[in-house]
Amino acid sequence: MLRGIVNKVSAGYGDVSIFNGLSAEISLGARIAIVGPNGAGKTTLLSILAGEREPSSGGIDWIGRTPSISYYKQEAETVDAVDWTQAGLLQNRSHWHVPKDAQYAHASGGERVKMRLTATLAENREVLLLDEPTNHLDAESVERLIETLKNVRKQYCLSPMTGISSTVSRTPFSKSKTEN
């Protein structure tokens, strides 16, 4: 059963084309890894799927209503207005071994990633977009993320997660096609 269609999407920056005519079907419950070299447009595509950026042409056609979407961005300076006193967030934060009193502004790169992952996963939206969520994570935390994603009961799209995308991705885009 289809949840959405990526319909001849093209994107670029100014006169520079990033990708052209990307088309794919997104199945209900799909778990998708978006893999490609640096500069191929993985982050741009996730931004378009999240509704944060308009494509140069084409579009995303959701079947039925547009799903609620959580988007973990590859680069983010802060965690906006997160109430860390909520019991669920504190519990999930401890799952990642982040101290209760850790402040985002003073946290290490790995702690910041864990805090952002905690906040993103707690949003409990229908579609979860993760852009390179393993950056700055140690091996134990990467394994914890894999286990967490295996238990997530929603659709998600991942941009490369070093060495694990094939482990997590169970249902890829069907009938994907690019023209460049």
LUMBANU-426666 format. One record per residue: residue in one letter; x, y, z of N, C-alpha, C in turn. Coordinates in steps of 0.2 Angstrom, whole numbers, plus 2048, in hexadecimal, padded with zeros to 3 digits. Example, Ala and Ser with C-alpha at 12.3 -4.5 7.8 and 13.67 -1.06 7.14 Angstrom:
residues 2
A8427E482783E7EA8278427F0827 S8407F58238447FB824840800827 
This chain:
residues 180
M8047FA800800800800804806800 L80380B7FC8078117FB805816800 R80A81A80380981F80880B826804 G80F8267FF81182C7FC81582A7F5 I81582F7F181982F7EB81E8357EA V8248347E98298397E78288397E0 N82583F7DD8238407D68288457D2 K82D8427CF8318457CA83484C7CE V83784A7D483A8507D88418527D5 S8428587D584885B7D384A8607D8 A8508617DA8538667DE8598697DC G85B86F7DE8618727DD8628787E1 Y86887B7E186A8817E486C8867DE G86888B7DD86A88F7D886A88C7D1 D86F88C7CD8708897C78728827C7 V8748807CE8778797CF8718747D0 S87186F7CC86C86A7CD86F8647D2 I86B8637D786D85D7DB86A8577D9 F8648567D78618507D485B8527D0 N85A84E7CB85484F7C685084A7C5 G84984B7C68448467C48448407C8 L8458417CF84583B7D483E8397D5 S83C8337D38368307D48368297D8 A8318297DD8318227E182B8227E4 E82981C7E682381A7EA8258197F1 I82281C7F682381B7FD81D816800 S81F81080181A80B80481880D80B L81280B80D81080C814815808819 G81780B81E81C807822823806820 A82580A81A82B80981783180B81C R83680881C83C80A81F84280B81A I84481181984781381384E816814 A85381381185A81781285C81A80B I85D82080C85F825806867825807 V86A8228028718218028748247FB G87A8287FC87D82B7F688382E7F9 P8878317F488D8347F688C83B7F8 N89183E7FC8908457FE88E84A7F8 G88984E7F98878537F48818507EF A87F84A7F087A8467EC8738497ED G87284C7F386B84F7F486784B7F9 K86B8477FD867843802863848807 T86784D80A86485280F85F85680B T86085880585B85C801855858801 L8558517FF84F84D7FE84B84C805 L84F84B80A84C84B811848851812 S84B85781184885D81284285E80E I84285C80883C85C804836858807 L83885280983384D80C830850812 A83585481683285781C82E85D81B G82E85F81582A86581382D86C815 E83486B81683787181883A875812 R83B87180C83D874806839872800 E8388777FC8348757F68398727F0 P83786D7ED83B86B7E783B8707E1 S8408707DD8408747D783B8727D2 S83986C7D28338697CE8318637D1 G82B8617CF82885B7D282685C7D9 G8248567DD8228577E38218507E7 I81F8517ED81D84B7F181684A7F2 D8138457EF80C8447F080A83F7F5 W8088417FB80683C8007FF8397FF I7FE8338007F78307FF7F3831805 G7EE8348057EA83680A7EC83D80D R7EC83E8137EF8448167F6844817 T7F984A81780084A81880284781F P80784382080884082680C84582B S80C844831810848836817846835 I81C84A83582384883482784B839 S82C84783C83184984083884983C Y83C84E83C84284F83884885083C Y84C84B83D85284C84085784E83B K85A85483C85E857837865856838 Q869855833870853833874858838 E87385F83687686483A87186883E A87186984486D86D84887187084E E87087784F87387A85487087985B T86A87985B866878862860873861 V85E87186785886E86885387386A D84E87586584987A86784487886C A84487C87183E87C87683C875878 V84187187A84086A87C83F86B884 D83986888783886888E83B861890 W84186289384585C89584285989B T83D85D89F83B85A8A58358558A4 Q83385489E82E84F89C83184889E A82D8448A183083E8A483283989E G82E83989883083589283783788F L83883E88F83E84088C84483F891 L84383F89784883E89C84A83689C Q84583289B84682B89B84A829894 N84882C88F84B82B88885282D888 R85383388B85983688B85E83188F S85C82F89586082A899861824895 H85D82289085E81C88C86481D888 W86682388686C825882872826887 H87182688D87682789287882F892 V87483389187583A89187383C898 P87883F89C8768428A38708468A3 K86C8458A98668498A98678518A9 D86D8538AC86E85A8AD87285D8A7 A8748598A287885B89C874861898 Q87786689787486C89387786B88C Y87286C88787486C88087987087E A87A87688087F87B87F886878881 H88687488688D87288988E86B888 A88986788488A86088388F85F87D S89285987D896856878892855872 G89685486C89285386688E84D866 G89084786988C84186A88684286E E88784687488284787887C84C875 R87F85087187A85486D876850868 V87984C865876847860870843864 K87284086A86E83C86E868840870 M86984787286484B87585F84C86F R86284E86985D84F86385A849861 L85D84386185983D85F85483C864 T85583D86B85083C87084A84086E A84B84786D84584B86C84284A865 T84584886084284685A83E84085A L84183A85E83D83485E837835863 A83783A86883283B86C82C83F869 E82D84286382884586082284085D N82483A85C81F83585B81A837855 R81E83985081A83A84981A834845 E81683584081582F83B81B82D837 V81E83283582483183182A834834 L83083083483683283883B833832 L83E83983284483A82D84A83B831 L84F83783085583883385B83982E D85E83F82F86484182B86A84082E E86E83A82D87483882F874838837 P87083483A86F834841875831845 T87982E84287F82B84588582F846 N88583584388B83A84488C83B84B H89283A84D89483C854892837859 L88F83185788D82C85C89382685C D89482486289981E863895818861 A89981286189680C85E89080A862 E89180A86988B80886D88580C86C S88581286B88081686987D815862 V88181385E87F81185787A80B857 E87D80685B87980085C872801860 R87380686586C80886886780B863 L86A80F85F86681285A86380D855 I86780885386480384F85E7FF852 E85F7FD85985A7FA85C8547FE85D T85580585E84F80985F84B809859 L84F80A85384B80B84D84880484B K84A7FE84D8477F884B8407F884F N8407FB85583A7FB858835801857 V83780585383380B85182D80984C R82780A84E82180884A81F80E845 K82381184282181683D826815837 Q82481983282881982C82E81E82E Y83481C82B83982182B83E820825 C84182682484682681F84D828822 L85282582085982782385D82981D S86182E81F86782F81A86D82B81D P87282A81A87782581C879825823 M87981F82687B81E82C88181982C T88781B82C88D81782B88C81082D G88C80C82888C80482988680182B I88080582C87B80282F87480382B S87480682686E80882286B80181F S86F7FD81D86C7F681B8697F2820 T86C7F38268697EF82C8627F282E V8617F882D85B7FB8308567FC82A S8587FD8248537FE81F8507F781D R8497F681E8467F081C8427F0816 T83F7F681483B7F780E83E7FD80B P8417FC80584480280283E8057FD F84080B7FB83C80E7F583A8097F0 S8348087EE8338047E98328087E2 K8358057DD8348087D683880F7D6 S83E80F7DA8418167DA8448177D3 K84581D7D184881F7CA84A8267CB T8508277C885382E7C785582F7C0 E8548357BE8568377B785B83D7B8 N86183C7B68668427B786A8437B1 
